[in-house]
């Protein structure tokens, strides 16, 4: 709670101290933070590592672009349509991919993700092929506020990521969410208690796809362009890095992970083409020494250290 409130306050006041480039970077951080947060539903709360999560991100973006090209330039229609398309695709794919588990689940999600990536690459008349679909304008919300203003768009994205965070936090406090977490902790025990663990994983997979589609909608409206590269497995891999580095099972952690990776990428790429090496080293360090991620490490410090200093008579932490 402390980490989330602190992060929210920082995000609200941040635009006033940033230039145009910094604000643009922070919008990307929030969009990819939402994307990583959606993947955390699978990795952090369900125990599923998926390599086709970018599929739902890309499908959400493509639906917005295709609707615009067909004359449907309405944000309030395109948004639910894009999210629904991602959810519908997940309901179909989930029936197949969730028949496997462990490394087999990872490999079959990778296979399906690359199949859809290839379809988007080859289906030029519909998706634009490798040229993509350019020229998507910023959304018109129907309010006297222009989304072409970077600060206004930043706060629009911030509102969506905050609403998503609150919805997901509430979900995992409900019996359904607690049951999903129980699948990760011990699937055999949940089965012994009479739970349909396959159905719980299926629901988590579909919910995660819906939030990934939402991130895709914000992405295409901000960048004004979508291409098959946004469906590639490398996008899913980047989201996995964001979740692991930021902290699995925290919701806040993936946003921190997105910030760390994107800021490092922008800083290091100006000096060297080998910036992925630094990101890879950071990932290895987190996996070995900071297994709970940055958010998990900060929360442990708060619980064990800072609270101890604030409480009268509490022991000084080692």
URCOR-V105882 format. One record per pair of residues at least 6 apart in sequence whose ideal C-beta (glycine too) atoms are under 7 Angstrom apart, sorted by the first residue. I is the first residue (numbers start at 0). J is the second residue. D is the distance in whole Angstrom. If there is no record, write none. Layout:
I | J | D
I | J | D
//
This chain:
1 | 301 | 6
2 | 251 | 6
2 | 294 | 6
2 | 297 | 6
2 | 298 | 6
3 | 251 | 5
6 | 251 | 6
7 | 161 | 7
10 | 157 | 6
13 | 25 | 6
14 | 22 | 6
14 | 150 | 5
14 | 153 | 5
17 | 25 | 7
19 | 149 | 6
22 | 149 | 5
22 | 150 | 7
22 | 153 | 6
23 | 149 | 6
24 | 261 | 7
24 | 262 | 7
24 | 265 | 6
25 | 153 | 7
26 | 152 | 6
26 | 153 | 5
26 | 156 | 6
26 | 221 | 6
27 | 261 | 6
28 | 257 | 5
28 | 258 | 5
28 | 261 | 5
29 | 156 | 5
29 | 157 | 6
29 | 160 | 5
30 | 156 | 6
30 | 214 | 6
30 | 217 | 5
30 | 218 | 5
30 | 221 | 6
31 | 241 | 7
31 | 257 | 4
31 | 261 | 6
32 | 160 | 6
32 | 253 | 6
32 | 254 | 3
32 | 257 | 4
32 | 258 | 7
33 | 159 | 7
33 | 160 | 5
33 | 163 | 6
33 | 210 | 7
33 | 213 | 7
33 | 214 | 4
34 | 56 | 6
34 | 211 | 6
34 | 214 | 4
34 | 238 | 6
35 | 238 | 5
35 | 241 | 4
35 | 242 | 5
35 | 245 | 7
35 | 253 | 3
35 | 256 | 6
35 | 257 | 5
36 | 163 | 7
36 | 210 | 7
36 | 250 | 6
36 | 253 | 5
36 | 254 | 6
37 | 207 | 5
37 | 210 | 4
37 | 211 | 4
37 | 214 | 6
38 | 52 | 5
38 | 207 | 7
38 | 238 | 5
38 | 239 | 7
38 | 242 | 6
39 | 242 | 5
39 | 247 | 6
39 | 248 | 7
39 | 250 | 6
39 | 253 | 5
40 | 167 | 7
40 | 203 | 6
40 | 206 | 6
40 | 207 | 4
41 | 47 | 4
41 | 49 | 5
41 | 203 | 6
41 | 204 | 7
41 | 207 | 5
42 | 48 | 6
42 | 242 | 5
42 | 247 | 5
43 | 242 | 7
43 | 247 | 4
43 | 248 | 3
43 | 249 | 7
44 | 171 | 6
44 | 179 | 6
44 | 180 | 6
44 | 183 | 6
44 | 203 | 7
44 | 248 | 6
45 | 179 | 6
45 | 182 | 6
45 | 183 | 6
45 | 200 | 6
45 | 203 | 4
46 | 182 | 7
46 | 183 | 4
47 | 104 | 6
47 | 200 | 6
48 | 105 | 5
48 | 239 | 7
49 | 108 | 5
49 | 235 | 7
50 | 105 | 6
50 | 108 | 5
50 | 109 | 4
50 | 112 | 6
50 | 232 | 5
50 | 235 | 5
51 | 108 | 4
51 | 109 | 7
51 | 111 | 5
51 | 112 | 3
51 | 235 | 6
52 | 211 | 6
52 | 235 | 5
52 | 238 | 6
53 | 112 | 7
53 | 229 | 7
53 | 230 | 5
53 | 231 | 6
53 | 232 | 7
53 | 234 | 4
53 | 235 | 4
54 | 112 | 5
54 | 115 | 5
54 | 230 | 6
55 | 85 | 4
55 | 88 | 7
55 | 89 | 6
55 | 208 | 4
55 | 211 | 4
55 | 212 | 5
56 | 211 | 5
56 | 212 | 7
56 | 214 | 6
56 | 215 | 4
56 | 229 | 6
56 | 234 | 7
57 | 119 | 7
57 | 215 | 6
57 | 229 | 4
57 | 230 | 4
58 | 84 | 6
58 | 85 | 5
58 | 88 | 6
58 | 212 | 6
58 | 215 | 7
59 | 81 | 4
59 | 82 | 6
59 | 84 | 7
59 | 85 | 5
59 | 211 | 7
59 | 212 | 3
59 | 213 | 7
59 | 215 | 3
59 | 216 | 5
60 | 215 | 4
60 | 216 | 7
60 | 218 | 5
60 | 219 | 4
60 | 225 | 4
60 | 229 | 6
61 | 126 | 6
61 | 225 | 6
62 | 80 | 6
62 | 81 | 4
62 | 84 | 5
63 | 77 | 5
63 | 81 | 5
63 | 135 | 7
63 | 216 | 5
63 | 219 | 5
63 | 220 | 7
64 | 132 | 4
64 | 135 | 5
64 | 219 | 6
64 | 225 | 5
66 | 77 | 5
66 | 80 | 6
67 | 135 | 6
68 | 132 | 7
71 | 77 | 6
74 | 138 | 4
74 | 139 | 6
74 | 140 | 6
78 | 216 | 6
81 | 212 | 5
81 | 215 | 7
81 | 216 | 5
82 | 209 | 5
82 | 212 | 5
82 | 213 | 5
84 | 212 | 7
85 | 208 | 5
85 | 209 | 6
85 | 211 | 6
85 | 212 | 3
86 | 205 | 6
86 | 208 | 6
86 | 209 | 5
86 | 212 | 7
88 | 208 | 7
89 | 204 | 6
89 | 205 | 5
89 | 208 | 3
90 | 205 | 6
92 | 111 | 6
93 | 201 | 5
93 | 204 | 5
93 | 205 | 6
96 | 104 | 6
96 | 107 | 5
96 | 108 | 5
96 | 111 | 6
97 | 197 | 6
97 | 200 | 5
97 | 201 | 6
97 | 204 | 6
99 | 107 | 5
109 | 232 | 6
112 | 232 | 6
112 | 235 | 6
113 | 232 | 6
115 | 230 | 6
116 | 227 | 6
116 | 230 | 4
116 | 231 | 5
119 | 126 | 5
119 | 227 | 4
119 | 230 | 6
120 | 128 | 6
120 | 129 | 6
120 | 227 | 4
121 | 128 | 7
126 | 132 | 7
126 | 227 | 7
129 | 226 | 7
129 | 227 | 7
131 | 224 | 6
131 | 225 | 6
131 | 226 | 3
132 | 224 | 7
132 | 225 | 5
133 | 223 | 7
133 | 224 | 5
134 | 223 | 6
135 | 219 | 5
135 | 220 | 7
135 | 223 | 5
135 | 224 | 7
136 | 223 | 7
137 | 146 | 4
137 | 147 | 5
137 | 152 | 7
137 | 220 | 6
138 | 146 | 5
138 | 220 | 5
140 | 146 | 7
144 | 151 | 5
145 | 151 | 6
146 | 152 | 5
146 | 155 | 6
152 | 221 | 6
156 | 217 | 5
159 | 213 | 7
159 | 217 | 6
163 | 210 | 6
163 | 213 | 7
164 | 250 | 6
167 | 250 | 6
168 | 250 | 6
170 | 176 | 5
171 | 180 | 6
178 | 189 | 7
178 | 194 | 6
178 | 199 | 6
179 | 199 | 5
179 | 203 | 5
181 | 189 | 5
182 | 189 | 5
182 | 196 | 5
182 | 199 | 5
182 | 200 | 6
186 | 196 | 5
189 | 196 | 5
190 | 196 | 6
219 | 225 | 5
237 | 260 | 7
240 | 260 | 6
240 | 278 | 7
240 | 282 | 5
241 | 253 | 5
241 | 256 | 4
241 | 257 | 5
241 | 260 | 6
242 | 253 | 5
242 | 256 | 6
243 | 282 | 6
243 | 285 | 6
243 | 286 | 7
243 | 292 | 6
244 | 256 | 4
244 | 259 | 6
244 | 260 | 7
244 | 281 | 6
244 | 282 | 6
244 | 285 | 5
244 | 292 | 6
244 | 293 | 6
245 | 252 | 4
245 | 253 | 5
245 | 254 | 7
245 | 255 | 4
245 | 256 | 3
245 | 292 | 5
245 | 293 | 6
245 | 294 | 6
246 | 252 | 3
246 | 291 | 6
246 | 292 | 3
246 | 293 | 6
246 | 294 | 3
246 | 295 | 4
247 | 292 | 6
249 | 294 | 4
249 | 295 | 6
251 | 294 | 5
252 | 292 | 5
252 | 293 | 7
252 | 294 | 3
252 | 295 | 7
255 | 293 | 5
255 | 294 | 6
256 | 292 | 7
256 | 293 | 7
259 | 293 | 7
260 | 278 | 6
263 | 277 | 6
263 | 278 | 6
264 | 274 | 6
267 | 274 | 4
267 | 277 | 6
268 | 274 | 5
285 | 292 | 6
289 | 296 | 5
291 | 299 | 7
303 | 316 | 5
304 | 316 | 5
307 | 313 | 4
307 | 314 | 6
307 | 315 | 7
307 | 316 | 5
//
